[in-house]
Amino acid sequence: MSSLSEEIVRSKRPSDVAALKSPPDTVIQRGKVFNVFTGEFLPEQSIWIADGRIAYVGPDTDYYTEDGKTEVINAEGMTLLPGLIDGHTHVMIRSGMEEFIRHVLPGGTTTVITELIEFASVAGMMGIKPVIEGMKNQPVRFYYTLPPLCGLTPAQEIQAPDNKAYLPYLQEPECMGVGEIYWSNLFLEGVQGKRVQELATMALRLGKRVEGHTAGAPARSLQAYTAFGISSDHEPITADEALERLRLGYWVMIRQGSIREELPEIARIFRENIDFRRMALCTDSVDPEGLLERGYLDGSLRSALKLGIPPALAYQMVTINVAEHFRLDHHIGSLSPGKAADVVFIPSPTEYEPRRILIQGQTVFQEGKTLVEPRQTAYPEALFSTIKIQGCQLHEPQRKGQMRAIELVSRLVTREKILDFDSSEDAADVVLTVALDRTGGMQSFTGFLKGFGLQQGACGTTMCWDTVDMICVGADMISIRTVIERLREIGGGAVFAIGETVIAEFPAPLCGVVSLAPMRTLYGQMKKLEEALKNNGVRWEKPVLTLDTLTTASIPHLRITHEGYVRLRDRKILPLSPL
């Protein structure tokens, strides 16, 4: 930690530059500056930069010079924005951190606040520590929230660290608090509810944020959840839900990413005559297909502009609003004196296509080229050997009489269905669904899934949410066993097989969740896998994501674990037979 005198020296330099006592390192001239506080686009403005921070923003004027010591950038015709801030995401969705940075930075996102759940559900603190270390000293600025690890059952939370282990991290300035606590988990009786209640209280006492997740919360539960101190929510899917949460004091983050795209439904809220300074735009993660086809937060921002959201409001939602929520507005989120010199040059307020990007006053992207490389992240060898499924016995249930199944309502939402296999309608479009503990436990459960569409073969994944389980769905046990064995061989990921033949695969050996291969390789592998599933009857967009989410407590209504089905409304573990 730096001394007070060192902090004073760093603070004084930009002040001296503004007072014409010292030359700036960089001067940007003749730009149209977006003022996040007033929503104005101000023409013919200069930005003076010293030691990575802004010293002056205002009309073009003379500055103190010493020959050759100041870089001058002519921004004539360009609009200047603060760097974009993603307030809620999951960085390593399929791809590694380095590839994420390479594909995010050209879009003008300079700050990312991510939850650290990717490896934690399987590896606990061993999966959290290397990611925190890996985010340090990167070209993109990272902050993080600690994962509460809310599982369906206590068995799914077995890797959750003791809350005391989180305390040193909660005290770090890069830690913004605790990530999304599912509203239903906060109110659970017993050890599950008590653990996350204590964790949330610890964070709030330290002045940190507790991020929300209110999907499906009834009105009274939403009020009780809010009263606990939850401050933001990225789960509203309609304008009415967003407005309800704004009225309760939430920072509402509109999700526009690979999991869901809520902007089209929520956009009509911007016709209301209300204050939108607690509205933000976030990605909640973008997968390789999304990054290469639409971009990152820049893609979400372009969608907002196309929907007619006023540019000033759209830019506030990805800068100052996010910074204020996380109490980072003293450092980022605006082009104003004393703030980090994160500057994005775009052609006009309505055309978000970055031409040049500065982070901390240094040009990192210009003329279509990224000028910096991410720092390599090191991971423990143990994170590459997490698929331990030897000795797991699978039992194929008979398809006769009445049996309980998960039925897909949408590609993410499910419901409980009692099938009558004597009915041809009930028996149609039903596949086996296997959940097995892939961390060395011997338990497994085989049930049924209706509505997935798969006509032959099997698909399995270890990239499942909030669980220690592998999920495999299939038309027959031979294909399922082929998939399970192949997932063990490649260290995890996703596999599609027909009989004993592997048709397509997406290897993800880092904790069975992430691949360190180049982004374009991942794009091609997932496209081939999804195409194979489509050709064999699967009707849903992003079908692997459908399987990944069968294990999470974040989406209603019936889920699956190696213990059995789990009904979310009462967390009751249900067997295959309804009798």
C-alpha positions in Angstrom: 0.0 0.0 0.0 1.4 3.4 -0.9 2.0 6.1 1.7 -0.1 9.2 2.1 2.8 11.4 0.7 3.0 9.2 -2.5 -0.8 9.5 -3.0 -0.5 13.3 -2.6 2.3 13.4 -5.3 0.1 11.4 -7.7 -2.9 13.6 -7.1 -0.9 16.8 -7.4 0.5 16.1 -10.9 -2.8 16.4 -12.8 -3.6 19.5 -10.7 -0.3 21.1 -11.7 -1.0 20.3 -15.4 -4.5 21.9 -15.1 -2.9 24.9 -13.4 -0.3 25.3 -16.3 2.6 24.4 -14.0 3.5 21.1 -15.7 3.2 19.8 -19.2 0.6 17.1 -19.9 1.7 13.7 -21.2 -1.0 13.7 -23.8 -3.4 16.3 -25.2 -6.5 15.3 -27.2 -7.8 18.3 -29.2 -10.9 19.3 -31.1 -13.0 16.3 -30.0 -16.8 16.2 -29.2 -16.8 15.2 -25.5 -19.7 13.3 -24.0 -20.4 14.7 -20.5 -22.0 11.8 -18.6 -23.3 14.1 -15.8 -25.4 16.3 -18.1 -25.9 14.1 -21.1 -24.4 16.8 -23.4 -22.1 16.3 -26.4 -19.8 19.3 -26.2 -17.9 20.2 -29.4 -14.3 21.6 -29.8 -13.1 20.2 -26.5 -9.6 19.2 -25.2 -8.6 16.5 -22.8 -5.3 16.8 -21.0 -3.8 13.7 -19.5 -1.1 13.3 -16.9 0.1 10.1 -15.2 -2.8 8.1 -16.7 -5.5 10.5 -15.4 -7.4 13.4 -16.8 -6.1 16.8 -15.8 -8.4 19.1 -17.8 -11.5 18.7 -19.9 -12.9 21.8 -21.6 -12.7 24.2 -24.5 -9.5 24.0 -26.6 -7.0 26.2 -25.1 -3.2 26.6 -24.6 -1.4 24.3 -22.3 2.0 24.4 -20.6 4.6 22.9 -23.0 8.1 21.6 -22.9 9.5 20.7 -26.3 8.8 17.0 -27.2 7.2 16.1 -23.9 3.5 16.1 -24.9 1.8 13.8 -27.4 -0.9 15.6 -29.3 -3.9 13.7 -30.7 -6.2 15.5 -33.2 -9.7 14.2 -32.6 -11.4 16.4 -35.1 -14.7 14.9 -36.2 -14.6 12.3 -33.4 -16.9 11.9 -30.4 -15.1 11.0 -27.2 -16.6 8.7 -24.6 -15.5 7.2 -21.3 -14.4 3.6 -21.5 -17.3 1.2 -21.3 -18.0 -0.7 -18.0 -19.7 -4.1 -17.9 -21.3 -4.2 -14.4 -22.2 -7.9 -14.5 -20.6 -10.7 -16.4 -18.9 -14.1 -16.2 -15.6 -13.7 -18.0 -14.6 -17.3 -18.8 -17.6 -18.6 -20.7 -16.1 -21.4 -22.7 -12.9 -19.4 -23.5 -9.9 -18.4 -21.4 -9.1 -15.0 -19.9 -6.5 -14.0 -22.5 -8.8 -14.7 -25.4 -11.6 -12.8 -23.7 -9.3 -9.7 -23.3 -8.2 -9.9 -27.0 -11.8 -9.9 -28.2 -13.3 -7.4 -25.7 -10.7 -4.7 -25.8 -11.3 -3.5 -29.5 -14.9 -2.8 -28.6 -14.1 -0.1 -26.0 -14.9 -2.0 -22.8 -12.1 -0.9 -20.5 -13.5 -2.1 -17.2 -15.2 -5.4 -16.4 -16.8 -6.5 -13.1 -17.1 -10.2 -13.1 -18.4 -12.9 -10.8 -15.9 -15.7 -10.1 -18.1 -18.7 -10.2 -16.6 -20.4 -13.3 -14.4 -22.9 -11.4 -15.6 -22.4 -7.8 -18.6 -24.8 -7.8 -16.2 -27.7 -8.6 -12.9 -26.5 -7.0 -13.8 -24.0 -4.3 -11.0 -21.6 -3.4 -8.5 -23.4 -5.7 -10.7 -22.3 -8.5 -11.0 -18.7 -7.3 -7.5 -17.7 -6.3 -5.8 -18.1 -9.7 -8.5 -16.2 -11.5 -8.1 -13.3 -9.1 -4.3 -13.3 -9.7 -4.8 -13.6 -13.4 -7.0 -10.5 -13.6 -4.2 -8.3 -12.1 -2.1 -6.1 -14.4 -4.1 -6.9 -17.5 -4.8 -4.4 -20.3 -8.5 -4.4 -19.3 -9.3 -3.3 -15.8 -10.9 -6.0 -13.7 -13.0 -6.0 -10.6 -14.8 -9.0 -9.1 -17.6 -10.2 -6.9 -17.2 -13.3 -4.9 -19.4 -16.2 -5.8 -22.0 -17.2 -3.2 -22.2 -20.7 -4.8 -26.0 -21.1 -4.4 -26.8 -24.7 -5.3 -30.0 -26.7 -5.5 -29.1 -28.8 -2.5 -26.4 -28.9 0.2 -24.6 -31.5 -1.8 -24.1 -29.1 -4.7 -22.5 -26.5 -2.3 -19.9 -28.9 -1.0 -17.1 -26.8 -2.5 -18.3 -23.5 -1.0 -15.6 -22.0 1.1 -16.2 -21.1 4.7 -17.3 -17.5 4.9 -14.2 -16.6 6.9 -12.0 -17.6 3.9 -13.8 -14.9 1.9 -13.1 -12.1 4.4 -9.6 -11.2 3.2 -10.9 -10.9 -0.3 -13.9 -8.8 0.7 -11.4 -6.3 2.2 -9.5 -5.9 -1.1 -10.3 -2.8 -3.2 -10.7 -4.9 -6.4 -13.5 -6.9 -4.7 -16.9 -5.2 -5.2 -18.7 -7.5 -2.8 -20.7 -10.7 -3.2 -22.1 -11.9 -6.5 -25.7 -12.8 -7.4 -27.5 -14.6 -4.5 -30.5 -16.4 -5.9 -33.5 -15.0 -4.0 -34.9 -18.4 -3.1 -31.6 -19.5 -1.7 -31.4 -16.5 0.6 -34.6 -17.6 2.3 -33.8 -21.3 2.6 -34.0 -22.9 6.0 -31.0 -24.6 7.4 -27.3 -24.4 6.4 -27.9 -23.2 2.8 -29.8 -20.1 3.8 -27.7 -19.3 6.9 -24.4 -19.4 4.9 -25.5 -16.9 2.3 -27.2 -14.7 4.8 -24.0 -14.5 6.8 -22.0 -13.9 3.7 -24.3 -11.0 2.5 -24.1 -9.5 6.0 -20.3 -9.6 6.0 -20.2 -7.8 2.7 -22.7 -5.1 3.7 -20.8 -4.4 7.0 -17.7 -3.7 5.0 -19.5 -1.3 2.7 -19.5 -3.7 -0.2 -22.3 -4.6 -2.6 -24.5 -7.7 -2.7 -25.7 -8.4 -6.2 -29.2 -9.7 -6.8 -30.9 -12.4 -8.8 -34.7 -12.1 -8.6 -35.9 -14.4 -11.5 -39.4 -15.6 -10.6 -39.6 -13.7 -7.3 -43.2 -13.0 -6.2 -43.9 -9.4 -5.1 -43.7 -10.0 -1.4 -40.5 -12.1 -1.7 -39.0 -9.4 -3.8 -39.7 -6.9 -1.0 -38.2 -9.2 1.6 -35.2 -9.8 -0.6 -34.7 -6.1 -1.1 -34.9 -5.4 2.6 -31.9 -7.6 3.2 -29.7 -5.1 1.4 -29.5 -6.3 -2.2 -28.7 -3.4 -4.5 -28.8 -4.5 -8.1 -30.6 -7.0 -10.4 -30.0 -8.2 -13.9 -33.0 -10.5 -14.1 -35.9 -8.3 -15.2 -37.3 -9.5 -18.5 -40.0 -7.0 -19.1 -40.4 -3.2 -18.8 -42.9 -3.7 -15.9 -40.4 -5.8 -14.0 -37.6 -3.3 -14.6 -39.9 -0.4 -13.4 -40.9 -2.4 -10.3 -37.3 -2.8 -9.3 -36.4 0.8 -10.1 -39.1 1.9 -7.7 -37.6 -0.3 -5.0 -34.2 1.4 -5.4 -32.4 -1.2 -7.4 -29.8 -0.5 -10.0 -31.4 -2.4 -12.9 -29.0 -4.0 -15.3 -30.6 -4.9 -18.6 -29.1 -8.1 -19.8 -28.1 -8.3 -23.5 -25.7 -11.2 -24.0 -25.5 -14.9 -24.9 -27.8 -16.2 -22.1 -30.7 -13.9 -22.8 -31.3 -10.7 -24.7 -33.8 -8.6 -22.7 -33.4 -5.2 -24.4 -36.2 -5.6 -27.0 -38.7 -6.3 -24.2 -37.5 -3.7 -21.7 -36.8 -0.9 -24.2 -40.3 0.5 -24.0 -39.5 1.7 -20.4 -37.5 4.5 -22.0 -40.8 6.1 -23.1 -41.6 6.7 -19.4 -41.0 10.1 -17.9 -38.8 8.8 -15.1 -35.1 9.0 -13.9 -32.9 6.4 -15.6 -29.7 7.0 -13.7 -30.1 3.6 -12.0 -30.4 1.8 -15.3 -27.4 0.0 -16.7 -26.6 -2.4 -19.6 -24.7 -5.6 -19.0 -23.8 -8.8 -20.8 -24.1 -11.5 -18.1 -21.5 -13.3 -20.3 -20.9 -13.6 -24.0 -19.8 -16.9 -25.5 -17.4 -17.4 -28.5 -20.2 -17.3 -31.0 -21.4 -14.0 -29.6 -18.0 -12.4 -29.3 -17.2 -13.1 -33.0 -20.6 -12.4 -34.4 -21.9 -9.5 -32.4 -19.1 -8.3 -30.1 -19.2 -7.8 -26.4 -20.7 -4.9 -24.5 -20.2 -2.8 -27.6 -22.6 -5.2 -29.4 -25.2 -4.7 -26.6 -24.7 -0.9 -26.9 -25.3 -1.0 -30.7 -28.5 -2.9 -30.1 -29.6 -0.2 -27.7 -29.0 2.5 -30.3 -30.8 0.5 -33.0 -33.8 0.2 -30.7 -34.0 4.0 -30.5 -32.7 4.5 -27.0 -31.2 8.1 -27.0 -27.4 8.0 -27.3 -26.8 10.0 -24.2 -28.9 7.7 -22.1 -27.3 4.6 -23.7 -23.8 5.8 -23.0 -24.7 6.7 -19.4 -25.9 3.1 -18.9 -22.5 1.7 -19.7 -20.4 4.3 -17.9 -21.3 6.6 -15.0 -24.4 4.6 -13.9 -22.4 1.4 -13.4 -19.5 3.3 -11.8 -21.9 5.0 -9.3 -23.5 1.7 -8.4 -20.1 0.1 -7.5 -18.9 3.4 -5.9 -16.1 3.6 -8.5 -17.2 7.0 -9.9 -14.3 8.7 -8.1 -12.0 6.7 -10.5 -13.9 5.7 -13.7 -17.1 6.3 -15.6 -16.6 9.9 -16.8 -14.3 12.2 -18.8 -13.6 14.6 -15.9 -10.6 15.9 -14.0 -9.0 13.3 -11.7 -10.5 10.3 -13.4 -8.7 7.5 -15.2 -8.0 8.5 -18.8 -10.1 5.8 -20.4 -11.2 7.3 -23.7 -13.0 5.8 -26.7 -13.0 7.6 -30.0 -16.1 7.0 -32.2 -17.2 8.6 -35.4 -20.5 10.2 -34.0 -22.9 9.8 -31.1 -25.1 7.5 -33.2 -22.3 5.4 -34.7 -20.6 3.3 -32.0 -17.5 1.9 -33.9 -14.3 2.6 -31.9 -11.5 4.1 -33.9 -9.0 4.6 -31.0 -9.1 3.5 -27.4 -7.0 4.8 -24.5 -6.7 3.1 -21.1 -5.0 5.0 -18.3 -3.9 7.4 -21.0 -2.1 4.8 -23.2 -3.4 4.0 -26.7 -4.3 0.3 -26.7 -6.3 0.2 -29.9 -5.9 2.2 -33.1 -6.8 1.9 -36.8 -8.2 -1.6 -36.3 -5.2 -3.0 -34.4 -4.8 -3.9 -30.8 -1.5 -2.6 -29.5 -1.2 -4.6 -26.2 -1.2 -8.3 -25.3 -2.8 -9.9 -22.2 -0.7 -11.3 -19.5 -0.7 -15.1 -19.3 -2.6 -16.7 -16.4 -1.2 -19.7 -14.6 -3.5 -22.4 -13.2 -2.8 -25.3 -10.8 -2.4 -28.6 -12.5 -5.2 -30.0 -10.4 -7.7 -27.8 -12.3 -6.9 -29.8 -15.4 -8.0 -33.1 -13.9 -11.4 -32.6 -12.4 -13.3 -35.4 -14.3 -13.3 -38.3 -11.9 -16.2 -40.6 -12.8 -14.8 -44.1 -12.5 -17.1 -46.7 -11.1 -20.3 -44.8 -11.5 -23.2 -47.3 -12.2 -25.9 -46.2 -14.6 -29.3 -47.8 -14.5 -31.7 -47.3 -17.4 -35.3 -46.8 -16.3 -38.2 -48.6 -18.0 -40.5 -46.7 -20.2 -43.8 -47.9 -18.9 -46.5 -46.6 -16.7 -46.2 -43.2 -15.0 -42.8 -41.5 -14.6 -41.7 -38.1 -13.6 -39.9 -36.0 -16.2 -38.4 -32.5 -16.8 -40.3 -30.8 -19.6 -38.8 -27.9 -21.4 -41.1 -24.8 -21.5 -38.4 -22.8 -23.3 -34.7 -23.4 -23.9 -34.1 -22.5 -20.2 -37.3 -22.7 -18.2 -38.7 -26.2 -17.2 -41.6 -27.7 -15.4 -42.5 -31.0 -13.8 -44.3 -33.4 -16.0 -45.9 -36.7 -15.0 -45.6 -38.9 -18.2 -47.8 -41.8 -19.0 -45.8 -44.0 -21.3 -48.9 -45.8 -22.3 -49.9 -42.5 -24.1 -48.2 -42.0 -27.4 -48.4 -38.2 -26.9 -46.7 -38.4 -23.6 -44.1 -40.9 -24.8 -43.1 -38.7 -27.8 -39.9 -36.6 -27.7 -38.6 -38.1 -24.4 -34.9 -38.8 -23.8 -32.9 -40.2 -20.9 -31.2 -37.6 -18.7 -28.2 -38.7 -16.5 -26.8 -36.5 -13.7 -23.6 -37.9 -12.1 -21.1 -36.5 -9.7 -18.0 -35.9 -11.8 -15.7 -35.1 -8.9 -15.2 -38.6 -7.6 -18.5 -39.4 -6.0 -20.3 -42.6 -6.9 -23.8 -41.2 -7.1 -25.8 -40.8 -10.3 -29.5 -40.4 -11.2 -31.2 -41.2 -14.5 -34.5 -39.5 -15.3 -36.3 -38.2 -18.4 -36.3 -35.0 -20.4 -39.2 -34.1 -22.6 -39.2 -31.5 -25.4 -35.5 -31.4 -26.2 -36.1 -32.9 -29.7 -33.1 -35.3 -29.9 -33.9 -38.2 -32.1 -30.8 -40.3 -31.8 -27.4 -40.3 -30.0 -26.5 -38.5 -26.8 -25.0 -35.2 -25.8 -23.2 -34.5 -22.5 -21.6 -31.5 -20.8 -19.5 -30.8 -17.8 -19.9 -27.0 -18.1 -23.0 -27.1 -16.0 -24.0 -24.3 -13.7 -23.8 -24.3 -9.9 -23.0 -28.0 -9.6 -20.4 -30.8 -9.3 -22.4 -32.8 -11.8 -22.0 -33.9 -15.4 -25.2 -33.9 -17.4 -25.9 -36.3 -20.3 -29.1 -36.7 -22.3 -29.6 -39.3 -24.9 -31.9 -41.6 -26.8 -30.0 -44.8 -25.7 -27.5 -45.9 -23.1 -24.8 -46.9 -25.5 -24.5 -43.4 -26.8 -24.7 -42.0 -23.3 -21.8 -44.2 -22.1 -19.8 -43.2 -25.2 -20.3 -39.5 -24.3 -19.4 -40.0 -20.7 -16.2 -41.9 -21.5 -15.2 -39.3 -24.1 -15.7 -36.4 -21.6 -13.5 -38.2 -19.2 -10.8 -38.7 -21.9 -10.7 -35.0 -23.0 -11.0 -33.6 -19.4 -14.5 -32.2 -19.9 -16.5 -29.9 -22.1 -19.3 -31.1 -24.4 -19.6 -34.2 -26.6 -22.2 -35.5 -29.0 -22.1 -39.2 -30.0 -24.2 -41.7 -31.9 -23.7 -45.2 -30.6 -20.0 -45.7 -30.1 -19.0 -43.0 -32.6 -18.2 -39.4 -31.4 -19.7 -37.0 -33.9 -18.6 -33.6 -32.5 -17.0 -32.3 -29.4 -15.9 -29.2 -27.5 -13.0 -30.0 -25.3 -12.8 -27.8 -22.2 -10.1 -29.3 -20.0 -9.6 -26.3 -17.6 -11.9 -27.5 -14.7 -14.1 -29.1 -17.3 -15.5 -25.7 -18.0 -13.0 -23.7 -20.2 -10.8 -24.2 -23.2 -7.6 -22.3 -23.6 -7.7 -22.7 -27.4 -8.0 -19.6 -29.7 -11.5 -18.1 -29.9 -12.0 -19.0 -33.6 -11.2 -22.6 -32.8 -13.8 -22.6 -30.1 -16.3 -20.9 -32.4 -15.9 -23.7 -35.0 -16.1 -26.5 -32.5 -19.3 -25.2 -30.9 -20.9 -24.5 -34.2 -20.1 -28.0 -35.4 -21.6 -29.5 -32.2 -24.7 -27.4 -32.3 -25.2 -28.2 -36.0 -24.9 -31.9 -35.3 -27.6 -31.6 -32.6 -29.8 -29.6 -34.9 -29.4 -32.2 -37.6 -30.6 -34.8 -35.1 -33.8 -33.1 -34.1 -32.9 -30.6 -31.4 -35.0 -27.5 -31.9 -33.5 -25.1 -29.4 -31.0 -22.3 -30.0 -27.8 -22.9 -28.0 -28.8 -26.5 -27.0 -25.6 -27.0 -24.9 -26.7 -24.1 -22.8 -30.0 -25.8 -22.3 -28.2 -28.8 -20.8 -25.8 -26.6 -18.8 -28.7 -25.0 -17.0 -30.6 -28.1 -16.0 -28.6 -28.1 -12.8 -29.0 -24.5 -11.6 -31.2 -23.0 -8.9 -31.4 -19.8 -10.8 -34.1 -20.8 -13.3 -37.5 -22.4 -12.5 -39.0 -24.9 -12.0 -37.7 -28.5 -12.0 -34.0 -29.3 -12.1 -31.8 -32.4 -11.7 -28.9 -33.5 -9.6 -27.1 -36.8 -8.9 -29.5 -37.1 -6.0 -32.7 -36.9 -8.1 -35.0 -34.2 -9.5 -35.2 -31.0 -7.4 -38.4 -29.0 -7.3 -37.5 -25.3 -6.8 -40.5 -24.1 -4.9 -39.8 -26.4 -1.9 -36.3 -27.9 -2.8 -37.8 -31.3 -2.4 -35.7 -34.1 -3.9 -38.1 -36.1 -6.1 -37.6 -39.7 -7.4 -38.4 -41.0 -10.9 -41.7 -42.5 -9.8 -44.5 -40.1 -8.9 -46.2 -42.8 -6.8 
